[in-house]
Amino acid sequence: MTDSLPSSPANLISAQARYAQRAAEACGYTFRSLDGADGYLFEVRDGARVATFAAGAGTPYALNDARAASIARDKAFCAEVLRQAGVSVLPGEKFFVTKRWAEMRSPGREPEDALAYAAKAEYPVFCKPLSASNGLYAEVIDSAEAFGEYMGRVSREHFAILVQPYVRAPEFRVFVLNGEALFSYGKTLPSVRGDGQTTLEALVSALARTPEAPLKPVGRDQDGKKIEANDVPEKDAHVVLDGPANRSAGGGAIDLRDGAARVLANIALRATQAIGLRLSAVDIFAGGPQLSEFTVIEVNSNPMIATLEDNHRWDLIIEIWRANFEAAFR
């Protein structure tokens, strides 16, 4: 089912504000941006009741309380809560990349410990900050030297990272709303196709993605061979880029459907319940040669839903925001 309303309002920069505006109109409510054309602060009224929402750096989802959202936001905390609840998660090691606030934590996870770990690690590994979003600094690292360089870069904006095994397996996202799997889709990694003449760096530079999540011109061909920035992929060679499958980083979505396959729905609902969320997007690896079972990658408490807009599923956007209005009005 798709919505037949015209395209979304174009006068607001914030996507969530555009979604809230459309949903408010469908519900017969009044929408008002409180910061002009940006729309990162807005209110919705149903007459006597009013709710204010912050998007952008904030979270507009009133459905989730601060306690649960803060656990989900910290990738290491989230993984441990899921592990304690019996939900399969990727193994990982947490390290701090700055000595700031070292007196507030027990020893063993400081920058020097991270470098010692990196010296003995089996590469490649996948690293990401504990609290970043949109795939920022989520990178495949191939050596101890590259790990040290990564630590230097990420420490300018983040205080800690999670180091996990490098996994290539089918990936899915399940969106959970009020105890039900509302929709799901497969996630695809950003990729390019070689023409036998153009370097990988030039091919990658032509891909669409947000400026905040630049793609590294490093990938692997269908045989697993690493392709570097200055390499010229063979004609018709399919090169999958190293990094996250996030839409903002050039990833894609396939097979969007209402609900989810039973096994995906079950693990997504268990993960969401363990964290204590009413709304979430759960990213899941579906087995593969490196994993023996369905494994949760992350639980997102503040997910973007631009994939629904891409697929003209305004009916689902309105359903999400209708529930969010009711939670906020209370």
N, C-alpha and C positions, 0 to 999 in steps of 0.2 A: 504494500500500500504506500502511495506517495501523496504528498500534499500538493494541491493545485494552485495555491496562492502564488502571487508574483514573487520575483526574486527578493532577497533580503534587503533591508534598508541600507543604503550605501553611504549615509551621512555620518556614521559612527565608526571610529577606528576600532574600538573594542569589539571583537567578535561576540563575546558573551553578552554585551549590551544589545547587539543586534538580535541575538537569539531571545533575550528577555523581552525586547520590544515586540518581536513577532508573537511570542507566547502571550504577552499581556493583551495585545489586540485580540487574539483568539479567545481569551478568557473574559473579555469585556472590562479589563482593568486599564488604569492610566499609567503610562510610562513617562519618566522624565529624567534626562541626563542632568547630573549635577556638576559636570565639568565640561560642558559644551560639546564640541564635536568629538572629543576623545571618547567619552562614554565609559571611562574606567571607574566612575562613581555614579550610581544611578539609583532611583527609587521607583517603586511600583505601589500603586494604591488600588484598593478595591472598594473605595468609599470611605468607611470609617477607619479601616486598617491600612497601615503603611509599613513598608519594609525597605531598607536601604542595603545596597550591595556594592562590594568593591571587587573589581576584576584586576587584570594586570598582575602586579606583584601580590595582590591579595587573593582570597578565594571567595567566589560568589556563592558557594554551595552551603546553604543554611541546613541542609539535611545532615551534615556531618558535624559532630561536636569537636571542640578544640583538642580534647584528650586523644580521641581516635585519630584525628587528622595529623597530630604531631607525631604519633607512632608511625603512621604510614609514610610521613615525609622523610624520616630517617631510615634509609634503606637497610642498615644493619639492625636497628631495633625491630623493624618490620619483619625481617627474615627470622629473627630469634623468636618473636611472638608466634609466627607461623610454625616454626619448628617445634615449639612447645605444644602447639595444638595438633601436631601430627600431620601437618601439611608439608608436602615435599617442596623443598626450596633448593636453590643452587648453594653449594658451599662457598664460603668467602672468608677473607681476612680483612679486618678493619685496621687502618693505620692513620695516625695523625700526620699531616704534612707540614705542620708548623709547631714550634715549641710554645706558642701562646697558650696560656692556661694549663700548662703541664702540671702545675702544682695541684690542680683540681682532679687529676686522674691517676690511676695506678700505672706503674711502669710497664714496659714491654711492647708498646705500640707507637713509640715515638718515631720521628723521621729516620734516625739511625737504625731502628729495628726494621723499618720498611726497606731500607737499602740492603740490610743483611738478608732479609727474606728474598729480595729481588735477585741477589747474587746466587741463590740456590734454586730459584723457581724454574719450573718447566714451562717454556714459552711455546706459543703465545699465551698471554693472559688478557683478561678484559678488566679495565679499570674505570671507575666512575665515582664522582663525589657522592657523599652520603645524602646530600639534600638538593642536588641540582635537578632541573627539569628540562624538557625539550631536547634531551640527548646531549646537553652541553658537557664537554669533557668526558663523554663516554667513548672510550677508545680501546682499540686492540694494541697491545704493547708486545714487541717481539724480542726485547733484549733487556738486560740489566741497565745498559747505557741509556736506552730509550725510556726505561722506567724512571731513572734519575732526572732526565730532562722533563718528563711528564710531571713529576712531583714539583719541579721548579715552576712550571707553568700554572698548575692547578692551585698551588699554595697562594697565589696572588688573589684568588677569589674565594677559596674554600679552605676549611680547616681539617677535613678528614676525607679519606677515600675508602672504597670497598674494592678489593682485588678478588676476582672470580675466575674460574676456568673459562677458556675460550670455547664457546659452543656454537655449532652450526646445526640447527634443527628447525623444523616448521614452527612458526610462532603465531600465536593467536591473541586477540584481545577480546575479553568478555566484559561488557558493561552491565553492572548490577545496580538495580534500583529497588529499594524497599523489599529486599528479600527475593527478588526474581531476576533472572538473566534477561535483560531487556533486548539486547542485540549483541552480535559478535561478528568478527571478521578476521581473516588472515592478514598478517603483517608481512610486507616484503621489504627486504633490504635495498637501499639505493644501489643502482647498478648502471653500467654503461655497456654499449656494444662497440667493439673496435671496428675501424674501417681500414686498417692496415697502413694508415698514413699519419694519424693524429696521436699525440702523446696522451697518456692517461690524464695528466694534469689538465690539458686543454679540454678533454672530453668531460671531465668532472666540473670544470668551471662553467660549462654550459647547462648544467643541471639546475632545476628550480629547487630552491630551499630558502629558509629564512636567513637573513644576514647574521643573526645571533648564533647560528649553528652551522658554521662552515664545515664542508666535507673535506676530509683528508684524501689526497689523491693516492691512495694505497688500497689495493684490493687483491683478489685472488680469482684465477680463471676457473673453468669447470673442472680442471684436473687438480685444483688446490695450489697451483703455482702462484707465488707472490708476484704481483705486478707493481712496480714502483712508479713514481710520478713521471719520470722521463722515459719510461718504457713505451713502446708503440704496440698496443694489443693487435693481434692478427685480425684480419678482416672477419667480421661476424663473431669474433670471440666475445663471450659474455663474461664480463668482469664484475663480480660482486664486491662492493666497497666495504672495507673494514669499518665498523662502527655500529651505531644503534639503528633500529628499524623505525625510528620516530618519523612521523610525517614532516615535522619541521626540519628534519635533517635529510630530506629527500626520499624517505621511505614511502611505501605505498600501502594500500588496503585492497584486498580482494575478497570476493564472496561475502559481502555484507548480507546478513540475514537477521530476521527477527529471532529472538531467543538464542540458544546455543546448543550444540551437540551435548548430549547428556553428560558425558564425562567431563567436558569443559565447564558446563554449568555447575556441576557438583563441586569441582575444585575451586571455582571462582566464588561460589556461595560460601564454602567453608572458610576460604581466606578472608572474605569480607566480614563474615561473622566473627572470626577470631580477632580481627583488629577492632571491631565494634563500629563499622561504618554502615550507613544506610545507602550511600551512593559511592560507587568505585568503578575503576577500570582495571581489570586484572590481566596482566600479561603473562602468558603461559607458553613454555616450550612443550611441544607434543612429541615426547620421546626422541627418536633419532639415534644415530649410532653411539653418541656419547652419554645418553641418558636412558635409564631403564624404564622410566615412567613419566607421566605428565608432571611438569615441574613449574612452580610459580617463579617468575622472574622478579616482578614488582607488583605492588598494589598501589594504585594511584588514587589519592583522595581528592585531587583537584584536576581531573582530566579535561582536556579540550575535546570538543565534539565536532571539530571541523569536518571530519570524515562524513558525518551525516549531512552537512551542508553540501559537500562535494557530490553526494549521491542523491540530493534533493529529498532527503527524508525529514522534512519539516514536521511531519506528524510525530516523529520520535523526539525531536528537539522540543516541541511544544509539550509533550508528555513529561519530559524531564523537568522543564521549567515550571510547569503547572504544579508538580509535586514540590519543587523547591519554593515556590511562592507560598504554598500552604505551610511548609515548615517554618518559613521566615515570619509569616503573619502571626503565628502562635507566640 
